[in-house]
Amino acid sequence: MKIPDEYVDWRTKGVWNPGPPVTLTEFAAARHNLFGGAFTWPVMVARRTAIEHNVRTLADYCERHGALFAPHGKTTMAPSLFQAQLAAGAWAITVATPNQALVCAALGVPRVLLANEVVDPVALRWLATQDTEILVYADSLAAVERLSAATEAGGHFRVLLEWGYAGGRTGCRTNADAVAVAQAVHDAPNLDLIGISSFEGLLPTTADAQSFLDSLVEATKAIAHLLPAEPLVTAGGSAYFDLVTATLGGQWLDGRRLRLVLRSGAYISHDDGTYRHKTPFLRVPGEGTLDAALEVWAQVLATPEPGLALLGVGKREAPYDEGLPVPLRVRRADGRVEAADGLEIVRLNDHHGHLSVRDEGAVAVGDLVCLGISHPCTAFDKWSVIPVVEDDYTVTELLRTYF
């Protein structure tokens, strides 16, 4: 992969660099301590040991279950994390938009799974002619027509039929529709039907997810006569990947050697909110564990009334769509670190966090509060540069994101 060495300067949120620009490599080589003056608050950091543990855990999980892994890059859009995932054996990087596919192609990602419908003819013509292997979706005859039209001037597409559910997002809803779309892809001169895809991650319960995955099995069987000898079947967010491997793993399609592709993405950073409570490793604890890697450090700005403190962190810096940040620790002005007992974020404004304080004196103006994040998929996009810290908070890398 080709990872550009960009700069930090006055535009870089969280980094305090009023002087001349410094490359990411030069900044990391200085090995600043997070609390030594090279950063200002708030700032989001990633713990290296947690990231490395999580990358290895899912790679090992996929290897044990005979699954290929195409982690969803939209979670991080961070080239160095893509590189780590590919080095650990990832088969592809999954994205959700043509712009994200463009980033991956520019970086030299060898295979991209574009897990969404694309109907923009400008983007489709570009996608059809890339040296990077890009897999695309189709869930309707109209989508197939657009894919086919985009190849008239050259190029081709490897296509996955997308399977969905009522009330969900894109994807065929009935087996009859799936057969019609699969037949249209099969018959188009520059389109190759290579398998079937779905996403179960937004379903509310394990029973709902299981029922949907069972329907995916039936849809796959319905289009089996149109599939190649080794079709792909792909699913898997970060909430039900245990059900995906149990249901879709193995050779259950007569006459075909199935290749299962798992697409979990949020696992790489995990969290202290949504996925802490949803991770499949709670159901299958013997399979592994994930560690929360992201922390947002924010400063206490004011304690204007009993029971309330205001932190300098808000919706621009921390995710809030799937729960509010979780106070973990307090760092005093003298460097002492204490547990964040009795503290709770109860509201976020644009740049203020309302911190409920149970005990008087629990925080003081100038203290730093370490917050766990509630949802990785809306955390990385708030930061163009994310310091990677060792366990002693020495900064050894700066992650650059491209959203």
JODAQUI-V804796 format. One line per field, one symbol per residue. burial: # if it has 9 or more other ideal C-beta (glycine too) atoms within 8 Angstrom, else .. A space follows every 10 residues. Layout:
BEGIN
burial: ???
END
This chain:
BEGIN
burial: #.#....##. .#.##.#... .###..##.. .####..##. ########## ########## ##..#.#### ########## ######.### .#######.# #####.#.#. #####.##.. #.######.. .#.####### ..##.##### #...#.#### #####..... ##....#### ######.#.# ########## #.#....### .######### .###.###.. ########## #####.###. ..#..#.### ########## ######.### #.....#..# ########## ..#....### ####..#### ...####### ##.......# ..#.#..##. .######... .###..#### ########## .##.#####. ..######## #..
END
